[in-house]
Amino acid sequence: MKTFPTLTAIAALLVAVPAHAEFALDSRFTDADGDLIADIPSDPAELIDPDTIIFAYTPVEDPAVYAEVWQGFLDHMAEVTGKNVQFFPVQSNAAQIEAMRAGRLHVAGFNTGSNPLAVACAGFRPFAMMAAADGSFGYEMEIITYPDSGIDSVEAIRGSQMAFTSETSNSGFKAPSAILAAEFGMVAGTDFEPVFSGAHDNSILGVANKDYPAAAIANSVMGRMIERDVVSEDQFVTVYTSQTFPTTGYGTAYNLTPELQDKIQEAFFSFEWEGSALQAEFSNSGESQFIPITFQEDWSVIRTIDEANGVVYACN
């Protein structure tokens, strides 16, 4: 049985929790134009123009696999920018954010849930997202179990165990936490035992191997794993499907020179997908191009979920 919710449940939870301050950047950044992302510094002394651009993809699956998937695109970025471009494998969302905050990461794809923290604390300026040929984009959070687990509905998870990925993940933690509390009155630690797998593929494999009775995952990740024959559809039963959320946001560190930021954007939007390794991998989840996005508009629903969960973007 699949359930397709709207934002009604999240809106109801917002009424029930104290209001939080509006989204704000760390004090080291400015936002004079009010677009919710860090301004590019006006002082040339604060700008950087590295000889080698460091790129990292969100750590949802095996970094070694994705280093090969992204290589053709990185070669294209090198040609457009005139720079060396290096793939940087990251093991966690926190490590990826810290790398950009510390100046060791210049271009990145941050997962849906960690985008607000990367924007607020690391000066991340997202501008692109993968989309289908018709411009549609996004993925759904699914709560999955395995056949004959005894779980045939969300309510049946009560008293059992449920796997999340990490606390910065939208579909792996934030969205299911808000929806479970608002729509089903279920709170982790009270109504079920939460465990953290660290990544979507870990949660998916954990359910497939019956290590976890249930898990909250991004169905785009599961789709790619099914296409690669890592798992098969008959190993899962979906008991909940969310609304569509934006997927990985791609962008730059705020303090790259404006000219370099423009060239990096040009590389994304001029990349030829046809016959590429990116097409071979991401067509499995219906994606075939990069489209322009804005954090202010396209991540509004994610900031709403964060507010529902009482998230505070604390920057150390």
C-alpha positions in Angstrom: 0.0 0.0 0.0 1.4 3.4 -1.0 0.4 6.7 0.6 0.8 10.0 -1.2 0.8 13.0 1.2 0.8 16.7 0.6 2.3 19.4 2.7 -0.8 19.4 5.0 0.8 17.2 7.6 4.0 19.3 7.7 1.9 22.5 7.9 0.0 21.0 10.8 3.2 20.3 12.6 4.4 23.8 12.0 1.4 25.1 13.9 2.3 22.8 16.8 5.9 23.9 17.3 7.3 27.3 18.3 8.3 29.5 15.4 12.0 29.7 14.6 14.0 32.6 13.3 14.0 33.0 9.5 16.8 31.3 7.6 20.0 33.2 8.2 23.6 32.9 7.0 26.6 32.6 9.3 28.0 36.0 10.3 31.0 35.6 8.1 28.7 36.0 5.0 26.6 38.8 3.7 23.3 38.7 1.7 22.7 42.2 0.5 20.3 41.2 -2.3 18.1 39.0 0.0 18.4 35.8 -2.1 19.3 33.7 1.0 22.8 32.8 -0.3 26.1 34.3 0.4 27.1 37.3 -1.7 30.3 37.1 -3.7 32.9 39.3 -1.9 33.4 42.7 -3.4 37.0 43.0 -2.0 39.4 41.3 -4.5 41.6 40.3 -1.6 38.8 38.0 -0.4 38.4 36.2 -3.7 40.2 33.0 -4.8 41.1 31.7 -8.2 42.6 28.2 -7.7 44.7 26.4 -10.3 42.9 23.2 -9.4 39.2 23.1 -8.9 38.1 20.5 -6.3 34.7 18.8 -7.0 32.8 16.5 -4.7 29.5 14.7 -5.2 27.2 14.0 -2.3 28.2 10.9 -0.4 25.1 8.7 -1.0 26.8 5.7 -2.6 30.3 4.3 -3.3 32.6 7.2 -4.1 34.9 5.1 -6.3 32.0 4.3 -8.6 31.0 8.0 -8.9 34.6 9.1 -9.5 34.3 7.3 -12.9 30.8 8.4 -13.5 31.8 12.1 -13.1 35.1 12.0 -15.0 33.8 13.0 -18.4 31.9 15.9 -16.9 35.0 17.0 -15.0 37.1 16.9 -18.2 34.5 19.2 -19.7 34.7 21.6 -16.8 38.5 21.6 -17.1 38.2 22.5 -20.8 35.6 25.3 -20.2 37.5 26.8 -17.2 41.1 26.3 -18.3 41.7 24.7 -14.9 42.7 21.3 -13.6 39.6 19.6 -12.0 39.9 16.9 -9.3 37.3 14.6 -7.9 37.3 14.6 -4.1 35.6 11.5 -2.5 33.7 12.4 0.7 32.5 9.9 3.2 29.8 12.1 5.0 27.7 15.2 4.5 29.4 16.8 7.5 32.9 16.2 6.0 31.7 17.7 2.7 30.3 20.8 4.3 33.4 21.3 6.5 35.7 20.9 3.4 33.9 23.8 1.6 33.8 25.9 4.8 37.6 25.4 5.2 38.3 26.3 1.5 39.3 22.8 0.4 36.2 22.3 -1.8 35.2 24.6 -4.7 32.3 22.9 -6.6 30.0 20.4 -5.1 26.7 18.6 -5.3 25.1 18.7 -1.9 22.2 16.4 -1.1 18.8 17.8 -0.6 18.8 17.9 3.2 22.3 19.3 3.7 21.8 22.1 1.1 20.5 24.6 3.8 23.4 23.9 6.2 25.9 24.1 3.4 24.4 27.5 2.3 24.2 28.9 5.8 27.6 27.6 7.1 29.9 27.0 4.2 29.0 29.8 1.7 27.6 27.3 -0.8 25.9 29.0 -3.8 23.7 26.4 -5.5 22.6 27.1 -9.1 21.8 23.8 -10.8 20.0 20.5 -10.4 19.6 17.4 -12.6 16.2 17.1 -14.4 14.4 15.0 -17.0 14.2 16.0 -20.6 10.9 17.8 -20.0 12.4 19.9 -17.1 10.7 17.9 -14.4 12.9 17.0 -11.4 13.0 15.5 -8.0 12.6 12.3 -6.1 10.3 10.9 -3.4 11.1 9.7 0.1 9.8 6.1 0.6 9.5 4.0 3.7 10.4 0.5 2.7 10.3 -2.9 4.2 10.9 -6.4 2.9 8.2 -9.0 2.0 6.8 -11.0 4.9 8.3 -8.6 7.5 5.0 -8.2 9.2 5.0 -4.5 8.3 2.1 -3.6 5.9 1.6 0.0 6.9 3.5 2.9 8.6 1.6 2.2 11.9 2.9 -1.3 11.9 6.5 0.1 12.5 5.4 1.0 16.1 7.5 -1.0 18.5 9.9 -2.1 15.8 13.2 -0.6 14.4 13.5 1.9 11.6 16.7 2.9 9.7 17.5 6.5 8.8 20.6 7.5 6.9 22.0 10.6 8.6 20.6 13.6 10.4 21.4 16.0 7.5 19.5 13.9 5.0 16.1 15.1 3.9 14.6 11.8 2.7 16.8 9.8 5.0 15.8 11.6 8.2 14.3 15.1 8.1 11.2 14.5 6.0 10.2 11.2 7.5 10.7 12.5 11.0 8.3 15.4 10.3 5.8 13.3 8.5 5.8 10.5 11.1 5.2 12.9 13.9 2.6 15.0 12.2 0.6 12.4 10.3 1.0 9.3 12.5 1.9 10.6 15.9 5.1 8.5 15.9 8.3 9.8 17.5 11.7 8.1 17.2 12.8 6.7 20.5 9.3 6.6 21.9 7.2 4.7 19.3 10.0 3.0 17.4 13.8 2.4 17.7 15.8 4.6 15.3 19.1 3.5 13.9 21.4 5.3 11.5 23.0 3.5 8.5 25.1 6.4 7.2 23.9 6.3 3.6 20.9 5.5 1.5 22.6 2.5 -0.1 23.4 1.1 3.4 19.7 1.4 4.4 18.5 -0.2 1.1 20.9 -3.1 1.4 20.0 -3.4 5.1 16.4 -3.9 4.3 17.2 -6.2 1.3 19.3 -8.4 3.7 16.6 -8.1 6.4 19.0 -6.4 8.8 16.5 -3.5 9.1 12.7 -4.2 9.2 12.1 -0.7 7.7 14.0 2.3 6.4 13.4 5.8 5.0 15.2 6.2 1.7 15.4 8.3 -1.5 13.7 6.3 -4.3 16.1 7.7 -6.9 19.0 5.9 -5.1 17.0 2.7 -4.9 16.2 3.0 -8.6 19.8 3.3 -9.6 20.8 0.3 -7.4 18.0 -1.8 -9.0 19.3 -0.8 -12.5 22.8 -1.9 -11.6 21.5 -5.2 -10.3 22.7 -4.5 -6.8 19.2 -5.2 -5.5 16.0 -6.3 -7.1 12.5 -4.9 -6.9 11.0 -8.1 -5.3 13.2 -7.5 -2.2 11.1 -4.5 -1.2 7.6 -3.4 -0.2 6.9 0.3 -0.1 4.5 1.4 2.7 4.8 5.2 2.2 5.7 7.5 -0.6 6.1 11.2 -0.1 5.5 14.2 -2.3 8.3 15.1 -4.7 11.4 16.9 -3.3 14.2 18.6 -5.1 17.3 16.5 -5.7 21.0 17.2 -5.3 21.8 20.9 -5.7 25.1 21.8 -7.5 27.0 25.0 -6.9 30.2 26.8 -6.0 31.9 28.2 -3.0 31.0 31.9 -2.5 34.5 33.3 -2.7 35.6 32.0 -6.1 36.1 34.9 -8.5 32.9 35.9 -10.4 34.6 35.1 -13.7 35.4 31.5 -12.5 31.9 31.0 -11.0 30.4 32.1 -14.4 32.7 29.6 -16.2 31.7 26.8 -13.9 28.0 27.5 -14.5 28.8 27.5 -18.2 30.4 24.1 -17.9 27.2 22.7 -16.2 24.8 24.1 -18.7 26.9 23.3 -21.8 27.7 19.7 -21.0 26.6 17.2 -23.6 24.8 14.4 -21.9 24.3 12.2 -24.9 26.5 9.1 -24.7 28.1 10.3 -21.4 28.7 8.3 -18.2 26.4 10.7 -16.4 23.6 9.8 -18.8 24.3 6.1 -18.3 24.1 6.4 -14.5 21.4 9.1 -13.9 19.0 8.2 -16.7 18.1 5.3 -14.3 16.3 7.9 -12.2 15.0 9.9 -15.2 17.6 12.6 -15.3 19.2 13.9 -18.6 20.2 17.5 -18.2 21.2 20.3 -15.7 18.7 23.0 -15.2 19.0 26.3 -13.3 17.5 26.6 -9.8 17.5 29.0 -6.9 17.9 28.1 -3.3 15.3 30.7 -2.3 12.5 29.1 -4.4 13.4 25.5 -5.0 14.4 24.7 -1.4 11.5 26.4 0.3 9.8 23.1 1.1 13.0 21.8 2.6 13.4 24.8 4.9 9.7 24.3 5.9 10.5 20.7 6.9 13.6 21.9 8.8 11.4 24.4 10.7 8.9 21.6 11.4 11.8 19.6 12.9 13.1 22.5 14.9 16.4 22.5 13.0 18.8 25.3 13.8 21.7 25.9 11.4 24.4 26.2 13.9 27.8 26.9 12.4 30.9 26.2 14.5 
